Amino acid sequence: MYAEGKTGTEEGQAGMALLRAHRALPKHRPLIKFLSEEGVKVLLQKSDDFYMQENNKRMPEVDRELLFTIDEKNRNVELSDKGVEFLSGFSNDAGFFVMPDIGSELVQIDTDDSLDYDEKTAAKEQLAQDYGIKSRRIHAIQQLLKAYALFEKDNEYIVIEGEVKIVDEQTGRVMEGRRYSDGLHQAIEAKENVKVGEITQTYATVTLQNYFRMYHKLSGMTGTAETEAKELWDIYKLDVVVIPTNRPITRQDKDDLVYKTAREKYNAVIEEIVKLREAGRPVLVGTTSVEISELLSRLLKLRGIDHNVLNAKQHQREAEIVAEAGHPGRVTIATNMAGRGTDIKLGAGVKESGGLAIIGTERHDSRRVDRQLRGRAGRQGDPGSSQFYVSLEDNLMRLFQSDRIAGLMDKMGHKEGDVIQHSMVTKSIERAQTKIEENNFGIRKRLLEYDDVMNIQREAIYKKRRNALFGDRLALDINSAFIAITNELVQVHRHGGDFETFRLDSIRMIGVDPEMDASWFKSAPGDTVTATYQDQVFGIYARKRHQVSDRVLPIIKDVHAKEGQRYKRIVVPFTDGSLGLNISADMEKAIETDGKSIMMDVEKVANLAIIDDAWKEHLRNIDDLKESVQGASFEQKDPLVIYKMEAYNLFEGLVGHINSSVSAFLLKGTLRLPDEDEMRRAQAAQAQQDAMRRAQSNRLRTNNQQGLTETQQAAQRAAQQAGHNGPVQRVQPIVKEKVVGRNDLCPCGSGKKYKHCHGK
């Protein structure tokens, strides 16, 4: 039927409706349950195959009635045309969520003869602003859709004390301090109706692979590395060597039990727990999410079975729960936390009854996590068993393997509670896991290829930063920055032959007025002009260094002589008019070097501040670039190649920006020391504050002597402050009394020191 394209039949219409519902909300619980009915999953697969043929040619027919579509495998949400129209209706603006075509719009503005130059410039600025606003608007909507449709509470995250906290998919632990990037965390906070945090800004980034590759020697040990041997060799060039166990493994690893629905699976799990518990065996139940662990906990409570739950919400009790997990008849539910070397000691009589029993309620995407769970039993030759319970409604089965098994169950005439257990099915599930692992490895490898580009840039920038931080080769970096900016200014304006523009740009960018004739600038050899200009710039900077030293050194000597016992460093304010920095200088070093170290401190702080700010913006631009180049695949181009070219151009711009900013700040910057009038005003203000403080102290002491309580004193102060609302009262003069020292005798006549009596 589908091969002939007869979509008008009842079955064809049902298949389209089913596919449409699946593309809109694939994680909807009623839909997942409906797909477990006989023949429904097969119908969905037929419909999907039909509309996806010829490179998704007919898929727009399915998506036409949807507001958005969800790609669960790639964790992506996309607004449809109808969704854009629906959202735009709230603003009465048809183009509220429609991105403008910048290329055609710019051409239209440039070719519009009715606009003068200023109007065209204003129109272009308005277009760029409109594009930026709509881009952020659409991005925010997509992140909100992701938060509501793809991220589930107690699966990917939990909410504790009004905060959204990420749960590690591998270990089940809360990842403290970690937040989703790109506004996704804020979208989830809005969804959960908790306080929305600030958008995080990336200051530094590195992949784990490149971080580990910084080490000269690498090694590691784990019980589950064999499945990742290819990745360890491809990324780190490390071989995996399997070491035999100390004692033979006697644990029984049984084939998976496959049920059609999750309800049947959980009922079977509870029955198995009851049976094992009655046999005196401890049971460790492994789950993949907090939600499932709490569901099983409720089911066990209904049966009156005592148990412990170990998940991201109870991680504080981990040691206590693990210590009890090996006792006879003890039931422990753990969320992906059974691995990582956790050793469960078996209690008395447990070995004789069969050892620790492992029950997995779902297959994880990674074989490593499943093997870690199995490995909690049968340690050092102890007896034990492991059994995984799987349903066609599990995420792994829904996305990768349920079609074939569902068809097999339908052919066999599946009934309520029927189960499939066969080595072929277990191997089929493991093949699905292998497929996911290969897919995830491909994603990590691709990410590493992108980060390798960033790694080269990171090393170059961090080298400049280390030079600034420790002072090594800092002078050379500053000289290079001066040479780069002066070369660029001369070359650009010599090519145009415009001396006046060169002069204005030199003053505007680095604050240097070139001392040369316009005709000589045009006629002299380029190298000669550049050398002359550079000599002038270096001469100006050398004089500035001496001026700073001469001006600050007397102040530092004076402060050091008076307060040298208390303070080792002094703050020197330095600004170029737009950026102001407070430079911390070592007073003794400044005196020893006759003031030369002061300007070195200025150079260090200026370089660090400018590099950090520029690198932060560069990381944001690189993130935007990484997203934008993905569209190159539609033109049959490799996005990575485009990314490398554009990232190189961005880095060239970054280095140029750092050089020009450092040169401008150092050449245009100056000290901001207070003049004599400012110092006099500051001293007068300080004296006034001291007088007010003494007067307040006297009033407080007088009140204490009069026996006023703190409440009465507060009321008195409030009455005095509110006095302007009532009749004008006569101001009483303040009586200045002798201040009693802490070690003086108390005025009350007790004979004790004041600090041990009324001053206590």
Secondary structure as GFF3:
##gff-version 3
##sequence-region A 1 760
A	DSSP	alpha_helix	10	24	.	.	.	ID=ss1
A	DSSP	alpha_helix	29	35	.	.	.	ID=ss2
A	DSSP	alpha_helix	40	56	.	.	.	ID=ss3
A	DSSP	alpha_helix	59	63	.	.	.	ID=ss4
A	DSSP	beta_strand	68	71	.	.	.	ID=ss5
A	DSSP	beta_strand	76	79	.	.	.	ID=ss6
A	DSSP	alpha_helix	81	88	.	.	.	ID=ss7
A	DSSP	alpha_helix	102	110	.	.	.	ID=ss8
A	DSSP	alpha_helix	117	149	.	.	.	ID=ss9
A	DSSP	beta_strand	157	160	.	.	.	ID=ss10
A	DSSP	beta_strand	163	166	.	.	.	ID=ss11
A	DSSP	alpha_helix	184	191	.	.	.	ID=ss12
A	DSSP	alpha_helix	208	212	.	.	.	ID=ss13
A	DSSP	three_ten_helix	226	228	.	.	.	ID=ss14
A	DSSP	alpha_helix	229	236	.	.	.	ID=ss15
A	DSSP	beta_strand	252	253	.	.	.	ID=ss16
A	DSSP	beta_strand	257	259	.	.	.	ID=ss17
A	DSSP	alpha_helix	262	278	.	.	.	ID=ss18
A	DSSP	beta_strand	283	287	.	.	.	ID=ss19
A	DSSP	alpha_helix	290	302	.	.	.	ID=ss20
A	DSSP	beta_strand	308	310	.	.	.	ID=ss21
A	DSSP	three_ten_helix	315	317	.	.	.	ID=ss22
A	DSSP	alpha_helix	318	324	.	.	.	ID=ss23
A	DSSP	beta_strand	331	335	.	.	.	ID=ss24
A	DSSP	alpha_helix	350	353	.	.	.	ID=ss25
A	DSSP	beta_strand	356	360	.	.	.	ID=ss26
A	DSSP	alpha_helix	367	374	.	.	.	ID=ss27
A	DSSP	three_ten_helix	379	381	.	.	.	ID=ss28
A	DSSP	beta_strand	384	391	.	.	.	ID=ss29
A	DSSP	alpha_helix	395	396	.	.	.	ID=ss30
A	DSSP	pi_helix	397	401	.	.	.	ID=ss31
A	DSSP	alpha_helix	402	411	.	.	.	ID=ss32
A	DSSP	alpha_helix	423	470	.	.	.	ID=ss33
A	DSSP	alpha_helix	474	496	.	.	.	ID=ss34
A	DSSP	alpha_helix	499	510	.	.	.	ID=ss35
A	DSSP	alpha_helix	518	523	.	.	.	ID=ss36
A	DSSP	alpha_helix	526	563	.	.	.	ID=ss37
A	DSSP	beta_strand	569	575	.	.	.	ID=ss38
A	DSSP	beta_strand	580	586	.	.	.	ID=ss39
A	DSSP	alpha_helix	587	592	.	.	.	ID=ss40
A	DSSP	alpha_helix	596	628	.	.	.	ID=ss41
A	DSSP	three_ten_helix	629	635	.	.	.	ID=ss42
A	DSSP	alpha_helix	639	668	.	.	.	ID=ss43
A	DSSP	beta_strand	670	671	.	.	.	ID=ss44
A	DSSP	alpha_helix	676	706	.	.	.	ID=ss45
A	DSSP	alpha_helix	710	721	.	.	.	ID=ss46
A	DSSP	three_ten_helix	722	725	.	.	.	ID=ss47
A	DSSP	three_ten_helix	754	756	.	.	.	ID=ss48
###
